[in-house]
Amino acid sequence: MGTKEDLWNDASAELQVMRCSVEKSSAHSDEYSVVSRFPRNCRRLVQSLPGNRHCVDCDAANPEWASVTYGCLLCLKCSGRHRSYGVAISTVRSIHMDHWTYSQILCMLEGGNTQLKAFYHRHHMSSIVEKRYLTKASSFYRSHLQAHARELAKSGPYPGRDVVRHQRQKTSAKRSSKSADASPKPSCGQEQSPQESTSGSPAAVVSAL
């Protein structure tokens, strides 16, 4: 069995093949017309993400279905419930049988069950499994994940989850520093408003919805 680095190298090669196919077809169509089965090593990489060995909603072992919208893995039973929400809320795909676009695979690589569960836990939605996907917080999560994946798809070869997070942390720190320097300091005894204190933090924005 190879190492995690070997798995990433193999998955990276598969992603590069898909990306080149997108670029070659871009003169005639868009990326959404370029589809393929989920590449084997990319699938193994997604399955190795924290929490992805169990269904995000019921904890059933070895889920083989996915909500592309949230970048999470689901069991067969829960995938049926997600289908009932409609594609505007949750788009369901099989990680073995269905065809995927490059951006959809990036959603899965940048998502993950533990990440989504942590998001719902922060917003006190861990126990309302069936209703939480219909909330404004879920709308925020899915729209930002989709936008993030589209941005990655256009920015060049995918550098990997850890690299992407490191880059975003550096960018966020720089923005926060500039924002702090530019903002007027509250006078003694003056309380900051929630808008002033969030500094654009996604978690803070969602908690206010």
C-alpha positions in Angstrom: 0.0 0.0 0.0 1.4 3.4 -1.0 1.7 6.4 1.3 -0.6 9.4 1.5 1.9 11.3 -0.6 1.8 8.6 -3.3 -2.0 8.8 -3.3 -1.9 12.5 -3.7 0.6 12.3 -6.6 -1.6 9.8 -8.4 -4.8 11.8 -7.8 -3.0 15.0 -8.9 -2.1 13.3 -12.2 -5.7 12.3 -12.7 -6.9 15.9 -12.0 -4.4 17.3 -14.4 -5.8 15.0 -17.2 -9.3 16.3 -16.5 -8.2 19.9 -16.4 -6.4 19.6 -19.7 -9.7 18.2 -21.2 -11.6 21.2 -19.9 -9.0 23.6 -21.4 -9.1 21.8 -24.8 -12.9 22.0 -25.0 -13.2 25.6 -23.7 -13.2 27.0 -27.2 -16.4 25.0 -28.1 -18.2 24.7 -24.8 -17.9 25.2 -21.0 -16.4 23.0 -18.3 -19.7 21.5 -17.4 -19.9 19.6 -20.6 -16.6 17.8 -19.8 -17.5 14.8 -17.6 -15.9 11.5 -16.6 -16.3 8.8 -14.0 -14.8 9.8 -10.7 -11.1 9.1 -11.1 -10.0 6.1 -8.9 -7.3 7.8 -6.9 -9.3 11.0 -6.5 -12.1 8.9 -5.1 -9.7 7.2 -2.7 -8.4 10.7 -1.7 -12.0 11.9 -1.0 -12.8 8.8 1.0 -9.7 9.4 3.1 -10.8 12.9 4.2 -11.8 13.2 7.9 -15.3 11.8 8.6 -15.7 10.4 5.0 -15.7 6.8 6.1 -19.2 7.3 7.5 -22.4 8.9 6.2 -22.5 12.6 7.2 -26.2 12.3 8.3 -26.6 8.9 9.9 -23.0 7.6 10.4 -23.6 4.5 8.3 -20.2 3.0 7.2 -18.7 3.2 3.8 -21.0 5.7 2.0 -20.9 5.5 -1.8 -23.1 8.5 -2.6 -22.3 12.2 -2.5 -24.0 15.6 -2.2 -21.8 17.6 -4.6 -23.4 20.7 -3.3 -22.0 20.2 0.2 -18.9 18.2 -0.7 -20.0 15.3 1.6 -20.6 11.6 1.4 -23.9 9.9 2.1 -25.3 6.4 2.4 -27.9 5.1 0.0 -30.9 5.9 2.3 -29.8 9.4 3.1 -29.0 10.1 -0.6 -32.6 9.4 -1.4 -33.7 12.1 1.1 -31.2 14.5 -0.4 -32.7 13.8 -3.9 -36.1 14.7 -2.4 -34.8 18.2 -1.6 -34.3 19.0 -5.3 -31.1 19.8 -7.1 -31.3 23.5 -6.0 -30.7 22.3 -2.5 -28.6 19.1 -2.9 -27.2 17.5 -6.1 -26.6 13.8 -5.6 -24.1 11.7 -7.4 -22.7 8.2 -7.1 -18.9 8.2 -6.5 -18.7 4.9 -8.5 -21.4 5.0 -11.3 -22.1 8.6 -12.2 -20.1 11.1 -14.3 -18.5 14.2 -12.8 -17.1 17.5 -13.9 -13.7 18.9 -12.8 -15.3 21.5 -10.6 -17.6 18.9 -8.9 -14.6 16.8 -8.0 -12.9 19.9 -6.5 -16.0 20.4 -4.4 -15.5 17.0 -2.9 -11.8 17.4 -2.3 -12.4 20.8 -0.6 -15.4 19.7 1.4 -15.6 16.7 3.7 -18.0 15.2 6.3 -16.1 16.4 9.3 -15.9 20.0 7.9 -19.7 20.1 7.3 -20.5 18.5 10.6 -18.3 21.1 12.4 -20.2 23.9 10.5 -23.6 22.6 11.7 -22.3 22.1 15.2 -21.2 25.7 15.4 -24.7 26.8 14.4 -26.5 24.3 16.6 -27.9 22.2 13.8 -26.4 18.8 14.7 -29.8 17.4 15.8 -32.1 18.7 13.1 -30.6 16.6 10.3 -33.6 16.7 7.9 -34.3 20.4 8.2 -30.8 21.8 8.4 -30.3 21.7 4.6 -33.2 24.0 4.1 -31.8 26.8 6.3 -30.1 30.1 5.3 -26.9 28.8 6.9 -26.8 25.8 4.5 -27.4 28.2 1.6 -24.4 30.2 2.7 -22.3 27.0 3.0 -23.2 25.6 -0.4 -22.9 28.9 -2.3 -19.4 29.6 -0.9 -18.2 26.0 -1.5 -19.4 26.1 -5.1 -17.8 29.5 -5.7 -14.5 28.3 -4.0 -14.4 25.3 -6.3 -15.0 27.4 -9.5 -12.3 29.8 -8.4 -9.9 26.9 -7.9 -10.8 25.4 -11.3 -9.9 28.6 -13.1 -6.7 29.3 -11.1 -4.5 26.6 -12.5 -3.5 23.0 -11.4 -5.0 22.1 -8.0 -2.3 22.3 -5.4 -4.0 20.2 -2.8 -6.2 20.8 0.2 -3.5 21.6 2.7 -1.8 24.1 0.3 -5.1 25.8 -0.5 -5.9 26.2 3.2 -2.5 27.6 4.0 -2.8 30.1 1.1 -6.3 31.3 2.3 -5.1 31.7 5.9 -2.3 33.9 4.7 -4.6 36.0 2.6 -7.2 36.2 5.4 -4.5 37.4 7.8 -3.3 40.1 5.5 -6.9 41.3 4.9 -7.6 41.4 8.6 -4.4 43.3 9.3 -5.3 45.9 6.6 -8.8 46.2 7.9 -7.6 46.7 11.5 -5.2 49.4 10.4 -7.8 51.2 8.4 -10.7 51.0 10.9 -11.1 53.8 13.5 -10.4 52.6 17.0 -13.5 52.7 19.3 -13.2 55.3 22.1 -13.1 54.3 25.7 -16.4 52.6 26.7 -17.6 52.4 23.1 -18.8 48.9 22.1 -18.2 47.6 18.6 -21.2 46.6 16.6 -21.5 43.0 15.4 -20.8 44.1 11.9 -17.6 45.8 12.9 -16.3 42.9 15.0 -16.9 40.1 12.4 -14.2 41.3 10.0 -15.9 39.3 7.2 -15.5 36.0 9.0 -17.8 33.4 7.3 -18.7 31.8 10.6 -19.7 35.1 12.1 -21.7 36.1 9.1 -23.6 32.8 9.1 -24.3 33.0 12.8 -26.1 36.3 12.2 -28.5 34.8 9.6 
